[in-house]
């Protein structure tokens, strides 16, 4: 069983980033229990991740009609095929991201547009759709945020769109068995003890790591 870590932070080498600290904590747990060849890491900032634009839409249409693709369309199609193949071979997916304007980063949205494909990871049926990734897969979101969203605040908690979107796409549509989230939150709130916040987040991650591989 392979694990795919998707790092969606724009600054991959910023060791002081709280989402990177969560990733490092996950890697420490993983490497203590599993071989390195069971792990794949995708740093979105380093890769060509096609956007859902005219080239992608044209490539889909031409592939369906068995027509010749332009150079740009072929580049998009090849990149998408590679991302999709990698995604399918990994039964554990870990998404590492900061919360940007209450939502996922723009490059993570582009990535999801490449793997959320009818006929590949879900399919439409009479009356709706069913997931095709329903063979015991799990997804975990490691998220850092300046604000605090886990305390049922009437203003902020409903705006944590990452959690709603990732769970909806992966579990409700693609058929993943489970979704979980570990937060390092309040990174911009002056009253928060950042060291304790990070220690609590890592302890939560360690507990959820065990269930993630059951």
Buried (B, 14 or more C-beta within 10 A) or exposed (E): EBBBBBBBBBEBEEEEBBBBBBBEBBBEBBEEEBEEEBBBBBBBBEEEBBBBEEBBEBBBEBEEEEEEBEEBBBBBBBBBEEBBEBBBEBBBBBBBBBBBEBBBBBBBBBBBBBBBBEEBBBEEEEEEBEBBBEEEBBBBBBBBBBBBBBEEEEEBBEBBBBBEBBBEBBBEBBBBBBBBBBBBBBBEEEEBEBEEBBEBBBEBBBEBBEEBEE
